[in-house]
Amino acid sequence: MSEGINGQTTPFIASVCYVRHAVSEPQACARFISDIFGLQRVSDKNGELAFRSDERYRTVSISCDPDDGTSVGIEVWDDATLQQIGDRLREHGFAVRSASPEECLRRYVQSALLAEDASGNRIDLVTRPTRSGRRYFPPRDAGIVQFQGIGLRSTEHVRDLAFWRLLGAEVTDWVGDIAYLRIDHLHHRIALYPSRRNGLLYAAFEVEALDQIMQNSYFMQENQVKIVQGPGRQSASGQIFLHVEGPDGLILSYVHGTADIGDKPRPARQFSLNAVSLCNWGSESKSVPELSTHVQTNRRHA
């Protein structure tokens, strides 16, 4: 937290605002994201294909530029906070640099620091991500209301946790060494999954109700889209989820019902790493080890 007006504290970070993803099949991925999953496609600029899920100008973009890689956009409170965060990250040995005006333009933000966690995941710390003046209007009625959060693969779990804690995120619960991180009143917006590789595991989008989880599940089956896991419900957060996989291994998720834990602090709870802790409805992932009990790490919590 940082010192704000009249001595009031303000959060370092405000939201998870976008994902940018490099793919080898951009057109196939674009069709999956828009026509199948249900995000609104917006005008393509700067060699990227962009999509909306709420009032923001875009929350997902894809490109075929491998040098650009994959990054996650984290909205920072203001420019003063951005500078403060950059200083803190550098002091603790994390890679961080100022974004050029061209890089900010591509991200549709006013200013940015481009950082990396210990695993090498690219984290864009940004101010004032652009909102759209137009109403969000998806190509099909998937029931999506907003971009909810992300799951990240972590190869350096202790140091990655230290990175997010420097941004003001806190662990709400553990499932084995899977860490659920809160940045606001919801149980979590970010989840760190121990893995043998880095990268984006999934991007999650909130839907109106359980009905939309089930409707989308049937829609995916009818269109022969791979369901990675779900419908299911996380034991720790109460979040109902459906993870689906498109081209290039891109996993997008419908979620609903994430617990609102308010502002009152409590110690993080520990759940055993077993199938029931990951999903108390009994849904299991057979193809993604991070979403199952197959990936484990040495127990060294930060």
C-alpha positions as CSV (number, residue, x, y, z in Angstrom):
1,M,0.0,0.0,0.0
2,S,1.1,3.6,-0.6
3,E,0.3,6.9,1.1
4,G,-2.5,8.7,-0.6
5,I,-4.5,11.9,-0.1
6,N,-4.9,13.0,3.5
7,G,-2.8,10.2,4.8
8,Q,-5.1,7.5,3.4
9,T,-3.5,4.4,2.0
10,T,-4.2,3.3,-1.6
11,P,-3.4,-0.1,-3.2
12,F,-0.3,-0.4,-5.4
13,I,-2.3,-2.3,-8.1
14,A,-5.9,-2.0,-9.1
15,S,-6.7,-4.8,-11.5
16,V,-5.5,-7.5,-13.9
17,C,-6.4,-5.6,-17.1
18,Y,-5.2,-7.7,-20.1
19,V,-3.2,-10.5,-21.6
20,R,-1.0,-10.3,-24.7
21,H,-0.2,-13.7,-26.2
22,A,2.2,-14.8,-29.0
23,V,0.8,-17.7,-31.1
24,S,1.8,-19.6,-34.2
25,E,-1.8,-19.7,-35.6
26,P,-3.3,-16.2,-35.1
27,Q,-6.3,-16.6,-37.3
28,A,-7.3,-19.9,-35.9
29,C,-6.8,-18.5,-32.4
30,A,-8.8,-15.4,-33.3
31,R,-11.8,-17.5,-34.4
32,F,-11.6,-19.6,-31.2
33,I,-11.5,-16.5,-29.0
34,S,-14.3,-14.7,-30.8
35,D,-16.7,-17.1,-32.4
36,I,-16.3,-20.0,-30.0
37,F,-15.3,-18.5,-26.6
38,G,-17.3,-15.3,-27.1
39,L,-15.1,-12.2,-26.8
40,Q,-15.8,-9.2,-29.0
41,R,-13.2,-8.6,-31.7
42,V,-12.0,-5.1,-32.1
43,S,-10.1,-3.4,-34.9
44,D,-6.7,-4.9,-35.6
45,K,-3.7,-2.5,-35.1
46,N,0.0,-2.8,-34.8
47,G,0.1,-6.3,-36.1
48,E,-2.1,-7.6,-33.3
49,L,-5.6,-9.1,-33.1
50,A,-7.5,-7.6,-30.2
51,F,-10.6,-8.6,-28.2
52,R,-12.9,-7.1,-25.5
53,S,-14.7,-8.7,-22.6
54,D,-16.0,-5.6,-20.8
55,E,-15.7,-1.8,-20.8
56,R,-12.0,-1.8,-21.5
57,Y,-10.8,-1.2,-25.1
58,R,-9.3,-4.7,-25.1
59,T,-8.4,-7.4,-22.6
60,V,-6.9,-10.0,-24.9
61,S,-4.6,-9.6,-27.9
62,I,-2.6,-12.1,-29.9
63,S,0.2,-11.8,-32.4
64,C,2.5,-14.1,-34.3
65,D,5.6,-12.2,-33.2
66,P,7.7,-14.6,-31.0
67,D,10.0,-11.7,-29.9
68,D,7.0,-9.9,-28.4
69,G,6.2,-13.0,-26.3
70,T,3.4,-13.2,-23.8
71,S,2.7,-10.7,-21.1
72,V,0.1,-9.9,-18.5
73,G,-1.1,-6.3,-17.9
74,I,-1.4,-5.2,-14.3
75,E,-3.0,-1.8,-13.7
76,V,-1.1,0.3,-11.2
77,W,-2.8,3.1,-9.2
78,D,-0.9,6.1,-10.7
79,D,2.5,7.2,-12.0
80,A,3.9,7.9,-8.6
81,T,3.0,4.4,-7.5
82,L,4.4,3.0,-10.7
83,Q,7.8,4.6,-9.9
84,Q,7.6,3.3,-6.3
85,I,6.9,-0.2,-7.5
86,G,9.8,0.0,-10.0
87,D,12.2,1.0,-7.3
88,R,11.1,-1.8,-5.0
89,L,11.4,-4.4,-7.7
90,R,14.9,-3.2,-8.7
91,E,16.0,-3.2,-5.1
92,H,15.1,-6.9,-4.9
93,G,16.8,-7.9,-8.1
94,F,13.9,-8.2,-10.5
95,A,14.3,-7.1,-14.1
96,V,12.3,-4.0,-14.9
97,R,12.5,-1.2,-17.5
98,S,10.4,1.7,-18.7
99,A,8.3,1.1,-21.7
100,S,8.9,3.3,-24.8
101,P,6.1,5.4,-26.1
102,E,5.6,2.9,-29.0
103,E,5.3,0.0,-26.5
104,C,2.7,2.0,-24.5
105,L,0.8,2.7,-27.7
106,R,0.7,-1.0,-28.5
107,R,-0.7,-1.7,-25.0
108,Y,-3.2,1.2,-25.1
109,V,-1.9,2.6,-21.8
110,Q,-0.5,5.9,-20.7
111,S,2.7,4.7,-19.1
112,A,4.3,1.3,-18.3
113,L,7.1,-0.6,-16.7
114,L,7.9,-3.9,-18.3
115,A,9.0,-6.4,-15.6
116,E,9.7,-10.1,-15.3
117,D,9.2,-12.3,-12.3
118,A,11.8,-14.9,-11.3
119,S,10.3,-17.5,-13.7
120,G,10.7,-15.1,-16.6
121,N,6.9,-14.4,-16.9
122,R,6.5,-10.9,-18.5
123,I,4.4,-8.6,-16.3
124,D,3.4,-5.2,-17.8
125,L,2.8,-2.7,-14.9
126,V,0.6,0.0,-16.5
127,T,-1.3,3.1,-15.8
128,R,-4.6,4.2,-17.3
129,P,-5.5,1.4,-19.6
130,T,-7.8,2.7,-22.3
131,R,-11.6,2.3,-21.9
132,S,-13.9,2.1,-24.8
133,G,-16.8,4.5,-25.4
134,R,-18.8,1.7,-27.0
135,R,-20.9,-0.9,-25.2
136,Y,-19.3,-4.3,-25.0
137,F,-21.2,-6.4,-27.6
138,P,-20.0,-10.1,-28.1
139,P,-20.5,-12.2,-31.2
140,R,-22.5,-14.8,-29.2
141,D,-24.3,-14.9,-25.9
142,A,-21.7,-16.6,-23.7
143,G,-22.7,-14.5,-20.7
144,I,-19.3,-12.9,-20.2
145,V,-19.3,-9.8,-18.0
146,Q,-15.6,-9.1,-17.3
147,F,-12.0,-10.2,-17.4
148,Q,-11.7,-11.9,-14.0
149,G,-8.0,-13.0,-13.6
150,I,-5.2,-15.3,-14.6
151,G,-3.3,-18.4,-13.8
152,L,0.5,-18.3,-14.3
153,R,3.0,-21.2,-14.4
154,S,5.8,-20.7,-11.9
155,T,9.2,-22.4,-12.0
156,E,10.7,-20.3,-9.2
157,H,7.8,-20.3,-6.8
158,V,9.4,-18.6,-3.7
159,R,10.8,-15.8,-5.7
160,D,7.7,-15.4,-7.8
161,L,5.7,-15.0,-4.6
162,A,8.1,-12.4,-3.4
163,F,7.6,-10.5,-6.7
164,W,3.8,-10.4,-6.3
165,R,4.1,-9.4,-2.6
166,L,6.2,-6.4,-3.6
167,L,3.2,-5.3,-5.7
168,G,0.9,-5.7,-2.7
169,A,-0.7,-9.0,-3.5
170,E,-1.3,-11.5,-0.7
171,V,-1.8,-15.2,-0.5
172,T,-5.4,-16.1,0.6
173,D,-5.1,-19.9,0.4
174,W,-2.7,-22.7,-0.6
175,V,-3.6,-26.0,-2.4
176,G,-0.3,-27.8,-2.0
177,D,2.1,-25.2,-3.3
178,I,-0.5,-23.6,-5.6
179,A,-1.0,-20.1,-4.3
180,Y,-4.1,-18.0,-4.7
181,L,-3.3,-14.3,-4.6
182,R,-5.8,-11.4,-3.8
183,I,-5.4,-7.8,-4.9
184,D,-8.9,-6.7,-3.9
185,H,-12.0,-8.0,-2.2
186,L,-12.2,-11.2,-4.2
187,H,-10.6,-14.4,-3.0
188,H,-8.1,-14.2,-5.8
189,R,-7.3,-12.6,-9.2
190,I,-4.0,-14.4,-9.7
191,A,-3.1,-18.0,-9.1
192,L,0.5,-19.3,-9.2
193,Y,0.9,-22.9,-10.3
194,P,4.2,-24.8,-9.7
195,S,5.4,-26.0,-13.1
196,R,8.4,-27.1,-15.1
197,R,8.0,-24.2,-17.5
198,N,6.9,-20.6,-17.3
199,G,4.1,-18.8,-19.1
200,L,0.4,-18.1,-19.1
201,L,-1.6,-21.1,-17.9
202,Y,-5.1,-19.6,-18.4
203,A,-7.1,-16.3,-18.7
204,A,-10.4,-16.4,-16.8
205,F,-13.6,-14.5,-17.6
206,E,-16.5,-14.1,-15.3
207,V,-20.0,-15.0,-16.5
208,E,-23.4,-14.0,-15.2
209,A,-24.4,-17.2,-13.4
210,L,-24.0,-21.0,-13.1
211,D,-26.4,-21.3,-16.0
212,Q,-23.8,-19.8,-18.4
213,I,-21.1,-22.2,-17.1
214,M,-23.3,-25.1,-18.1
215,Q,-24.6,-23.6,-21.3
216,N,-21.0,-23.0,-22.4
217,S,-20.0,-26.5,-21.5
218,Y,-22.7,-27.9,-23.8
219,F,-21.7,-25.5,-26.5
220,M,-18.1,-26.6,-26.4
221,Q,-19.1,-30.2,-26.6
222,E,-21.3,-29.6,-29.6
223,N,-18.5,-27.7,-31.3
224,Q,-15.9,-30.4,-30.4
225,V,-13.8,-28.0,-28.4
226,K,-11.5,-29.6,-25.8
227,I,-12.6,-29.1,-22.2
228,V,-9.5,-29.2,-20.1
229,Q,-11.4,-29.3,-16.8
230,G,-14.9,-28.7,-15.6
231,P,-17.5,-27.8,-14.9
232,G,-16.0,-27.8,-11.5
233,R,-15.7,-25.8,-8.3
234,Q,-12.6,-24.9,-6.3
235,S,-12.7,-25.8,-2.7
236,A,-10.7,-22.8,-1.5
237,S,-12.4,-20.0,-3.4
238,G,-15.9,-21.5,-4.2
239,Q,-15.2,-20.4,-7.8
240,I,-17.1,-22.4,-10.4
241,F,-15.1,-22.9,-13.5
242,L,-14.8,-24.3,-17.0
243,H,-11.4,-24.5,-18.7
244,V,-11.4,-24.9,-22.5
245,E,-8.4,-25.2,-24.8
246,G,-8.1,-23.7,-28.3
247,P,-5.3,-23.6,-30.9
248,D,-1.7,-23.3,-29.7
249,G,-2.7,-24.7,-26.3
250,L,-4.4,-21.4,-25.4
251,I,-6.6,-22.1,-22.3
252,L,-9.5,-19.7,-21.6
253,S,-11.8,-20.1,-18.7
254,Y,-15.4,-19.2,-17.7
255,V,-15.7,-18.6,-14.0
256,H,-18.5,-17.6,-11.6
257,G,-19.0,-17.3,-7.8
258,T,-15.5,-16.5,-6.6
259,A,-15.8,-15.8,-2.9
260,D,-15.9,-12.2,-1.7
261,I,-13.7,-12.1,1.4
262,G,-13.9,-8.4,2.0
263,D,-11.1,-6.3,3.6
264,K,-10.7,-8.2,6.9
265,P,-7.3,-9.9,7.0
266,R,-7.1,-13.6,7.9
267,P,-4.3,-16.1,7.7
268,A,-3.9,-18.1,4.5
269,R,-5.4,-21.6,4.8
270,Q,-3.6,-24.7,3.6
271,F,-5.4,-27.4,1.6
272,S,-3.9,-30.7,0.7
273,L,-2.9,-31.2,-2.9
274,N,-5.5,-33.7,-3.9
275,A,-8.3,-33.9,-6.4
276,V,-11.0,-32.8,-4.0
277,S,-9.1,-29.7,-3.0
278,L,-8.7,-28.7,-6.7
279,C,-12.4,-29.5,-7.5
280,N,-14.9,-30.6,-5.0
281,W,-17.4,-31.5,-7.7
282,G,-15.0,-34.2,-8.9
283,S,-13.8,-32.8,-12.2
284,E,-10.2,-33.7,-13.0
285,S,-7.7,-32.5,-15.6
286,K,-6.1,-35.3,-17.5
287,S,-3.9,-33.3,-19.9
288,V,-2.7,-30.2,-18.0
289,P,-0.4,-31.2,-15.1
290,E,-0.6,-27.8,-13.4
291,L,-4.4,-28.3,-13.0
292,S,-3.9,-31.7,-11.5
293,T,-1.9,-33.3,-8.7
294,H,1.0,-34.2,-11.0
295,V,3.2,-31.2,-10.6
296,Q,4.7,-30.7,-7.1
297,T,7.6,-28.7,-5.7
298,N,9.7,-28.8,-2.6
299,R,7.7,-27.1,0.2
300,R,9.5,-23.8,0.7
301,H,6.9,-21.1,1.1
302,A,8.1,-17.5,1.1
